[in-house]
Amino acid sequence: MEDTLDPRLPPEPAMRFAEDDPLDHVAEWGPTATPVGTFQLVPVQIERDLALISGWMNDPAVAAYWHLAGPPVVTALHLRTQLAGDGRSAPCLGVLDGTPIGYWEIYRADLDPLARHYPARPHDTGIHLLIGQPADRGRGLGSALLEAIAQLILDRRSACARVVAEPDIRNTPSLSAFLRAGFRVSGEVELPGKRAALMVRERVLRDAP
């Protein structure tokens, strides 16, 4: 594959999985059954996945909210920033029945700048996502996967009592998907570059470990 990375960039960092991993080893969560197929979060490898993710970022419907349109180096810089941290954010491909269908970030919301904008609780876990292909949008796929991943987070992270997200309030399809996935609107927050709806799914008794 042709090397599309800017040679001035530092080498690709490896995902760190310390003994006290902030996200409880997302790479080891494995597949989960959903109403639309078997879904798995697969940690991003830039050399393998850059062309695919960059292509998604250049879709106008995605670029309007992710702001990563442009040459592959734009996406590469974003991914490298995610990977170079201390494990508090895990950039992943969302793989459905063996096919990558979107990009996901699972992150520690309580350790993120987002925590300055809402009453964060310890171990709050956040989700960012995009569905890559236009044909996969608007047919309930996103909400089914969101519901499954929110439940997976609560199953795999016993210390986490809430899953949160902050989609742009203009992104009505995303808001609808979160609502159908069992999230509620907790309020609105002003974030750099957007006004967001704070979406929250709390652990209930049946989710208790």
Secondary structure, DSSP 8 states (H G I E B T S, - for coil): ----S-TTS---------TT-TTS-GGGS--EEETTEEEEEEE--HHHHHHHHHHHHTSHHHHHHH---SSHHHHHHHHHHHHTSSSSEEEEEEEETTEEEEEEEEEEGGGSGGGGTTT--TT-EEEEEEE-SGGGSSSSHHHHHHHHHHHHHHHH-TT--EEEE--BTT-HHHHHHHHHTT-EEEEEEEETTEEEEEEEEE--GGG--
